[in-house]
Amino acid sequence: MIDIHSHILYGMDDGPRDIETSFALCRMAVENGIDQVFATSHLTQLHDIASYVQARDDRIKNLQELVDQRGLGLKIYPGAEVYASDDLFFTDSLESVTMNKSRYLLVEFPMRGISFSTVLRYVEHIFEKGLTPIIAHPERYSFIQKQYDRANFLLDMGALLQVNAASLAGMDGREEFELAYEMVLKNAANFIATDAHSLRNRPNNLLRMIRYFPPNISRRGLDRMLNISPQAVVNNEPVPRSLDTGLLRRRR
């Protein structure tokens, strides 16, 4: 499987503090059937992307060398979880923080206190730059929790949606679970990822989380969200979209 959202790099954000803890997360990934992972540390300072990229690439190099030396069999790709703000409008280029130098950009929004019109402005701007936004954990945003059909609106624009495995396993709260489940049930979710930060508080024990997924999620759907679509991102190919995406509706 391929994990497209993971804070696996040490000393970058609120993920691991040292390389050995990063390696422990890599080992947990492999033990849970993950053989490819994107290093998507938080990027909040868009005025200094060059420093972020240098630090990220140095750590990926060091961690990949350690993984290879110890025969773990995990491939680490560069990426970023880009925090959307008005700084997007003053950033010349985002190509260096896309997913494995592809057309895809992993984007995070404020959990609360942002209007949907502002979200749309940011998404439109990313498209204008020739990139395709992958929206990280949409089930966690209050602007979608309040109106589920906004997820359909984003999909119609061409954006892609990444659900956290912990949300779908019911580990992140009722609101997150219900929205994540609805997105997966209606084929609106393009990816499932771990959003791993640590070995305990937010691990990447994906196989354990899958056991808690609702039983009516098909293996075919899981394969699409955990293998086929992420592989398209790795290869910078079009992500397959479901032809039978249903309209999301909040359950009363």
PyMOL commands that set and color helices and strands:
alter all, ss='L'
color gray80, all
select helices_A, chain A and resi 19-31+46-69+86-90+95-97+99-101+116-128+138-140+142-145+149-157+165-168+174-185+206-210+219-234
alter helices_A, ss='H'
color red, helices_A
select strands_A, chain A and resi 2-3+36-39+42-43+75-78+81-83+104-108+132-136+160-164+191-193
alter strands_A, ss='S'
color yellow, strands_A
deselect
rebuild
show_as cartoon
